[in-house]
Amino acid sequence: MKPRNMRLHEAVLGTVSVLALSTALAGADVLFTDQFTGSEINTDSWYQLDRSFEYMNTQPTGTMNYYIDGGIVNMSYTPDSSYWPGSVFVTQNGYVVSPENPVTFQIDRHYNTYNQASGSRCAFLIYNNDLSKWVHFAETTDGGSASSAKYYGWCYNRYIGQAGDNYNGVGIGMDDINLDETLTDHLLHTIKLVATGETVTFFIDDKEGATVEFPVTDGVRFAFGVYARADGDYIEDGFGNVVITGTGNMIAFDKSEYILSDDEGTISVLGQLISTTQDVTLTLTSQDPSIAAFSTGDSYSVVMKGGKSDTYTIPVIKKGVG
């Protein structure tokens, strides 16, 4: 995570300096981005998960290959057993989400190709932290054999441990998308998953496909990848330009003002980083160093603990009054 900057705002109350911490960083804030500029996937950002779509029933195997060209991750998969082996890249980071602070995963899907065999899935997923709960959105073909395979379009499957889970088989179709031929052409489209801590909503080119229950607020991960149903199937897809954004206040403090009663000392600040489970370095700077500054210099950096409240000690110097 890149350092985030937060300004210290000083005011004067009689002869006592008052330190005011902004609780903002409001609006859409970029939490993560990957333009895939290298020749390999960055393993600090992603890890490869080779788990079949129907892993609760079968544990088949196959071969995933990928190469990166021009910022596009070209992924292909060939099964050597049944059913539904595949491979996805999962975010290393987990995110904290809520209705007040939703998180959006956005990715470009450049193309979707497959042979006319028994089934394929170009997939976009959301998981909880340990991958035991998920929603699987995919552009899908299925049918059980090459002669009966059918294009089902954009569908979803869900496993959250509640009634209504459909963790295998053909997913639930997103009719509003599938009836639009411009969205089922297997070409370039922008995919979004918007998580609120209660639901996840799928969009393609800003058109809503479905809102699905996903009551997970901590350690939310996202993934993209490919699956093929059985030996003889083949799928290849291109992905690029990942951006993850949060909406709302990303950093919260217990109060907005802290009184500097001594010329030099420390203040204890109770703060919470509420949009990611990853630690973030916060750089504090003084708006007016003539009133209040840091004993360490013009700025002070503190590592905020992701996803939980903690107390941070900040060394300050009262320089004067206004």
Buried (B, 14 or more C-beta within 10 A) or exposed (E): BEEBEBBBBBBBEEEEBBBBBBBEBEEEBEBBEBEBEEEEBEEEBBBBBBBBBBBEEBEBEBEBEBEBEEBBBBBBBBBEEBBBBBBBBBBBBBBBBBEEBBBBBBBBBBBBEBBEBBBBBBBBBBBBBEBEBBBBBBBBBBBEEBEEBEBBBBBBBBBBEEEEEBBBEBBBBBEBBBEBEEBBEBEEBBBBBBBBBBBBBBBBEEBBBBEBBBBBBBBBBBBBBBBBBBBBBBBBBBBBBBBBBBBBBBBBBBEEEBEBEEEEEEBEBEBBBBBBBBEBEBEBBBEBBEBBBBEEEEEBEBEBBBBEEBEBEBEBBBBBEE
